[in-house]
């Protein structure tokens, strides 16, 4: 399995590969609008396409340099790319949205956990 985070700025690509994806959760709004019609048994339904994914993911890094590079990628102010060879359905272009945190693992004091709130773009 290979997960990667990447960005391209000024024609230069930066790529980092975490040791492991620790977590992934997404939600999508349906955007369907349902109107109650007075005197009718059935509502009026306006079908709309769902929104793009929003959620959080967590990555584990075995060194500070890679963790800091990943932090730079997700906070660069431009869309980043997440790719996973074992789970291609997770691949996306995204921007950080909400909270981003980088934590040193208390037990090992060598592993780093990056948690990212994201919005697919």
C-alpha positions as MATLAB code, in Angstrom:
seq = 'XXXXXXXXXXXXXXXXXXXXXXXXXXXXXXXXXXXXXXXXXXXXXXXXXXXXXXXXXXXXXXXXXXXXXXXXXXXXXXXXXXXXXXXXXXXXXXXXXXXXXXXXXXXXXXXXXXXXXXXXX';
ca = [
       0.000    0.000    0.000;
       1.253    3.451   -0.851;
      -0.498    6.590    0.254;
       0.854    9.920   -0.907;
       0.184   13.606   -0.455;
       1.387   15.993   -3.125;
       1.201   19.560   -4.340;
       2.519   21.435   -7.347;
       3.511   25.070   -6.949;
       5.290   27.008   -9.666;
       5.802   23.836  -11.696;
       7.616   22.107   -8.804;
       5.979   19.006   -7.349;
       6.397   18.045   -3.685;
       5.399   14.511   -2.651;
       5.461   12.822    0.733;
       4.439    9.278    1.688;
       3.142    8.638    5.192;
       3.906    5.374    6.938;
       0.194    4.667    7.290;
      -3.247    6.184    6.859;
      -4.678    5.935   10.379;
      -8.161    7.165    9.654;
     -10.522    8.447    7.008;
     -14.095    9.677    7.305;
     -16.165   11.624    4.793;
     -19.659   12.939    4.408;
     -21.569   14.260    1.410;
     -24.692   16.386    1.476;
     -27.455   15.032   -0.731;
     -28.694   18.511   -1.726;
     -32.136   17.045   -2.463;
     -34.921   19.485   -1.612;
     -38.258   18.138   -0.373;
     -41.294   20.450   -0.265;
     -44.497   19.512    1.506;
     -47.469   20.208   -0.753;
     -50.578   21.226    1.153;
     -53.429   18.827    0.477;
     -51.188   16.300   -1.322;
     -50.036   12.957    0.008;
     -46.706   13.098   -1.781;
     -44.084   15.832   -1.430;
     -42.560   17.742   -4.319;
     -38.960   16.539   -4.683;
     -36.144   18.403   -6.418;
     -33.266   16.030   -7.068;
     -29.821   17.612   -7.043;
     -26.373   16.050   -7.295;
     -24.598   15.402   -3.998;
     -21.847   17.702   -2.818;
     -18.182   16.765   -2.939;
     -16.653   14.993    0.049;
     -15.809   16.738    3.274;
     -14.313   15.117    6.342;
     -11.077   14.208    8.081;
      -8.106   11.979    7.547;
      -5.112   11.055    9.680;
      -1.634   10.036    8.600;
       1.257    8.522   10.558;
       4.834    9.622    9.822;
       8.051    8.108   11.155;
      10.063   11.334   11.076;
       9.607   15.031   11.646;
      10.825   16.073    8.178;
       8.117   14.104    6.343;
       5.472   15.233    8.835;
       6.457   18.876    8.341;
       6.444   18.438    4.550;
       2.927   16.993    4.740;
       1.833   19.897    6.932;
       3.217   22.331    4.343;
       1.370   20.481    1.563;
      -2.026   20.688    3.268;
      -1.582   24.298    4.410;
      -0.131   25.753    1.198;
      -3.284   27.638    0.210;
      -3.736   25.659   -3.014;
      -5.357   22.297   -3.744;
      -3.334   19.234   -2.746;
      -3.703   15.667   -3.987;
      -4.183   12.558   -1.879;
      -3.667    9.208   -3.571;
      -3.755    5.634   -2.249;
      -2.791    2.687   -4.459;
      -4.824    0.176   -2.417;
      -7.907    2.366   -2.188;
      -8.130    4.345   -5.441;
     -11.655    5.468   -4.539;
     -10.111    7.726   -1.865;
      -7.992    9.684   -4.363;
      -8.936   13.354   -4.450;
      -7.873   16.898   -4.924;
      -8.601   18.755   -1.686;
      -8.022   21.827    0.424;
      -7.636   21.866    4.177;
     -10.875   22.945    5.813;
     -11.389   23.411    9.516;
      -8.718   22.007   11.802;
      -5.256   20.735   10.928;
      -3.069   19.335   13.708;
       0.343   17.710   13.964;
       1.083   15.699   17.101;
       4.162   13.889   18.371;
       3.195   10.417   19.598;
       3.436   10.366   23.411;
       4.629    6.770   23.658;
       7.263    6.545   20.939;
       8.400   10.180   20.855;
       9.441    9.512   17.231;
       6.146    9.038   15.357;
       4.040   11.972   14.182;
       0.269   12.055   13.525;
      -1.151   14.594   11.079;
      -4.932   15.127   11.276;
      -6.547   17.114    8.469;
     -10.042   18.447    7.999;
     -10.637   18.511    4.238;
     -12.964   19.673    1.498;
     -12.727   17.918   -1.857;
     -12.328   20.351   -4.773;
];
